[in-house]
Amino acid sequence: MAATTRTAPSQAEADTRLSFARAALGVAGHEVTDPVLKDLLERVAREEITAEQAVADARRHVQG
């Protein structure tokens, strides 16, 4: 079985992911304004960190 190598998403793909996430939040009446949380969202979109890591980091940031 051949190993698959995953490459990071292109900037266009990351932008598409961010647009979708922002639109979904907007439809629900929410907006992320905290710069730390925005950064986490962007890092997940670029696959620099997992969603689980972002949630853990966000909790530490918000809850102290």
C-alpha positions in Angstrom: 0.0 0.0 0.0 1.5 3.3 -1.0 1.7 6.1 1.5 -0.1 9.3 0.6 1.5 12.7 1.1 -0.8 15.5 2.0 0.2 19.0 1.0 -1.0 22.2 2.7 -4.0 23.8 1.0 -3.4 26.6 -1.4 -4.1 30.2 -0.2 -7.2 30.2 -2.4 -8.5 27.0 -0.7 -7.7 28.4 2.8 -9.6 31.6 1.8 -12.6 29.6 0.6 -12.6 27.7 3.9 -12.5 31.0 5.8 -15.3 32.5 3.8 -17.5 29.5 4.4 -16.8 29.6 8.1 -17.5 33.3 8.3 -20.7 32.9 6.3 -21.9 30.1 8.5 -21.2 32.1 11.6 -22.9 35.1 10.1 -26.1 33.2 9.2 -26.2 32.1 12.9 -25.8 35.7 14.0 -22.2 35.4 15.1 -18.9 37.0 14.2 -15.4 36.3 15.4 -13.8 39.6 16.4 -11.1 38.5 18.9 -7.7 38.6 17.0 -6.4 35.4 18.8 -9.5 33.5 17.8 -9.4 34.8 14.3 -5.8 33.6 14.1 -6.8 30.2 15.3 -9.5 30.0 12.6 -7.0 31.0 9.9 -4.5 28.4 11.1 -7.1 25.6 11.0 -8.0 26.7 7.5 -4.4 26.4 6.4 -4.1 23.1 8.2 -1.3 24.3 10.5 -3.2 23.0 13.5 -6.1 20.7 14.0 -9.6 21.8 14.9 -9.2 20.0 18.2 -6.0 22.0 19.0 -7.7 25.2 18.0 -10.6 24.5 20.4 -8.1 23.7 23.3 -6.2 26.9 22.5 -9.4 29.0 22.3 -10.6 27.6 25.6 -7.3 28.6 27.3 -7.5 32.0 25.8 -11.1 32.7 26.7 -11.3 31.0 30.0 -7.8 31.9 31.2 
